[in-house]
């Protein structure tokens, strides 16, 4: 239940209240009933999915994708988020080439990287070279065009792209 609440206490509390109401006077409930009863938390934050994919966390990326229902707007937002985060990684790579201190580069980045995101950014930096990020941006631009011109298959196109990025093993 905690995992499905996506670390959101309000969401967790709501799910526990729902289970408590369902149980009533019957003091037993099995896991299958709990799964049916609890909602998927809420859509994972699009930025979280992009971050997981860029950090090459295939299992977590797949889990997040499977627990979401994306609208047409979400698809475009995710593509643009990939683009923004890729450009940020290029800037960080350039600074890292000069400085060679990843913690300092992240600490001094503008705009600042939120403390919760620092570890995943470090992981992304280990996987992505500047050259590969430039290639990724070209792919993202192509992806955006495909998604906008093929609205009926846009979600599948996007999911294939996200999974491909999370599955890569080499820099």
C-alpha positions in Angstrom: 0.0 0.0 0.0 2.9 2.4 0.8 4.5 1.7 -2.5 1.3 2.3 -4.4 0.8 5.6 -2.5 4.1 6.9 -4.1 5.5 8.2 -0.8 2.5 10.5 -0.4 1.2 10.5 3.1 -2.2 12.0 2.2 -2.7 9.4 -0.5 -1.6 6.7 1.9 -4.0 7.9 4.6 -6.9 8.0 2.1 -6.2 4.4 1.0 -6.0 3.2 4.6 -9.3 4.9 5.4 -10.9 3.3 2.3 -9.7 -0.2 3.5 -10.9 0.5 7.0 -14.3 1.5 5.7 -14.5 -1.6 3.5 -13.6 -4.0 6.3 -16.3 -2.7 8.6 -17.1 -5.4 11.1 -15.4 -8.1 9.1 -11.9 -8.1 10.4 -10.3 -10.0 7.5 -9.2 -8.8 4.1 -6.8 -10.5 1.7 -4.2 -8.9 -0.6 -6.3 -9.4 -3.7 -9.1 -7.4 -2.2 -6.7 -4.7 -1.2 -5.2 -4.4 -4.7 -8.7 -4.1 -6.2 -9.8 -1.6 -3.6 -6.8 0.7 -3.7 -6.4 3.1 -6.6 -3.2 3.4 -8.4 -1.7 6.2 -6.4 -2.1 9.0 -8.9 -0.2 9.4 -12.0 3.5 9.4 -11.3 5.0 12.8 -11.8 6.1 13.1 -15.4 9.5 14.5 -14.3 10.0 11.4 -12.2 9.4 9.1 -15.2 11.9 11.2 -17.3 14.4 11.1 -14.5 14.2 7.4 -14.1 14.5 6.8 -17.8 17.6 9.1 -18.1 19.1 7.3 -15.0 18.5 4.0 -16.8 16.4 2.5 -14.1 14.4 0.3 -16.4 12.4 -1.6 -13.8 11.2 1.6 -12.0 10.6 3.3 -15.4 8.4 0.5 -16.5 6.5 0.4 -13.2 5.9 4.2 -13.4 4.7 4.0 -17.0 2.4 1.1 -16.3 0.7 2.9 -13.4 -0.1 6.0 -15.4 -2.9 7.0 -17.7 -1.5 9.7 -20.0 -3.5 12.4 -21.7 -2.5 13.9 -25.0 -1.1 16.9 -23.1 0.9 14.6 -20.8 2.6 13.1 -23.8 3.8 16.5 -25.1 4.8 17.6 -21.6 6.9 14.4 -21.2 8.7 15.0 -24.5 9.4 18.6 -23.6 10.6 17.5 -20.1 13.0 15.0 -21.8 14.3 17.9 -23.9 14.7 20.3 -20.9 16.5 17.7 -18.8 18.8 16.7 -21.6 19.8 20.3 -22.1 20.4 20.7 -18.4 22.6 17.5 -18.5 24.7 19.0 -21.3 25.3 22.1 -19.3 26.3 20.0 -16.3 28.6 17.9 -18.5 30.3 21.1 -19.8 30.8 22.3 -16.2 32.1 18.9 -15.1 34.7 18.9 -17.9 36.0 22.1 -16.5 35.7 21.4 -12.8 36.0 17.5 -12.4 34.0 17.7 -9.1 30.5 16.4 -9.7 29.2 17.4 -6.3 30.4 21.0 -6.7 29.0 21.2 -10.3 25.6 20.1 -9.0 25.7 22.3 -6.0 26.5 25.4 -8.1 24.2 24.7 -11.0 21.8 27.4 -12.2 18.9 27.0 -11.8 19.6 25.1 -8.5 19.0 21.3 -8.4 16.6 20.5 -5.6 18.2 18.4 -2.9 15.9 15.4 -3.6 17.0 15.3 -7.2 20.8 15.5 -6.7 21.3 11.7 -6.5 19.4 10.9 -9.6 21.2 13.7 -11.5 24.5 12.2 -10.4 23.4 8.9 -11.7 22.3 10.4 -15.0 25.7 12.2 -15.3 27.4 8.8 -15.1 25.4 7.5 -18.0 25.3 10.4 -20.4 28.3 12.0 -22.3 27.9 15.3 -24.0 28.1 13.6 -27.4 25.3 11.1 -26.5 23.1 13.9 -25.1 23.4 15.8 -28.4 22.3 12.7 -30.2 19.5 12.2 -27.6 18.2 15.8 -28.3 18.1 15.0 -32.0 16.0 11.9 -31.2 13.7 13.9 -28.9 13.1 16.5 -31.7 12.2 13.7 -34.0 10.1 12.1 -31.4 8.2 15.3 -30.9 7.4 15.5 -34.6 6.2 11.9 -34.6 4.0 12.3 -31.6 2.4 15.4 -33.0 1.7 13.9 -36.4 0.5 10.5 -35.2 -1.9 11.3 -32.4 -3.5 7.8 -32.5 -0.2 6.1 -31.7 1.5 8.9 -29.8 1.4 7.1 -26.5 3.0 3.9 -27.9 5.7 6.0 -29.7 6.5 7.8 -26.5 6.5 4.7 -24.3 8.9 2.9 -26.8 11.2 5.9 -26.6 11.2 6.1 -22.8 11.8 2.3 -22.5 14.6 2.5 -25.0 16.3 5.2 -23.1 16.0 3.4 -19.7 17.3 0.2 -21.2 20.5 1.4 -22.8 23.6 -0.1 -21.2 26.5 1.9 -22.6 27.4 5.6 -22.7 
